[in-house]
Amino acid sequence: MAQPKDIANAVLYFASDESFFATGLIHNMAGGHGFGTPQYSDFIRANADKTKIE
């Protein structure tokens, strides 16, 4: 799962002058893992018990 610093780095990039050429796109900050990938679903299953709110 993403850490706050991962999202912060993306925000810093888009707020900087370095991103001047990036326009009109939706950027998913998923670390290369999409919802349809087996690796993501395995990770969710393995960590499901850890994230349950009681």
C-alpha positions as MATLAB code, in Angstrom:
seq = 'MAQPKDIANAVLYFASDESFFATGLIHNMAGGHGFGTPQYSDFIRANADKTKIE';
ca = [
       0.000    0.000    0.000;
       1.090    3.528   -0.621;
       2.680    5.474    2.155;
       1.830    9.155    2.718;
       5.269   10.124    1.375;
       4.439    8.390   -1.938;
       1.397   10.602   -2.455;
       3.277   13.659   -1.175;
       6.009   13.083   -3.768;
       3.414   13.045   -6.532;
       1.831   16.245   -5.218;
       5.246   17.911   -5.038;
       5.998   16.871   -8.609;
       2.747   18.273   -9.992;
       3.185   21.481   -7.989;
       6.701   21.944   -9.341;
       7.930   23.444  -12.597;
       9.064   19.947  -13.645;
       5.471   18.990  -14.487;
       4.898   21.862  -16.943;
       4.451   19.436  -19.847;
       1.977   17.087  -18.129;
      -1.540   18.197  -19.007;
      -4.991   16.670  -19.256;
      -4.256   13.338  -17.630;
      -5.466   11.422  -14.610;
      -2.492    9.939  -12.828;
      -3.164    6.955  -10.599;
      -0.702    6.702   -7.752;
      -0.840    2.922   -7.433;
       2.790    1.893   -7.585;
       2.122   -0.084  -10.741;
      -0.562   -2.230   -9.135;
      -3.988   -1.975  -10.689;
      -7.156   -3.420   -9.239;
      -7.166   -6.164  -11.852;
      -3.710   -7.530  -11.162;
      -3.305  -10.783   -9.236;
      -0.575   -9.243   -7.090;
      -2.969   -6.579   -5.802;
      -5.731   -9.008   -4.918;
      -3.230  -11.304   -3.160;
      -1.982   -8.337   -1.140;
      -5.505   -7.305   -0.162;
      -6.413  -10.845    0.926;
      -3.196  -11.221    2.922;
      -3.779   -7.931    4.739;
      -7.563   -8.048    5.123;
      -7.454   -9.131    8.756;
      -5.015   -6.368    9.646;
      -7.295   -3.610    8.379;
     -10.623   -4.675    9.872;
     -12.235   -2.078   12.080;
     -14.021   -3.568   15.053;
];
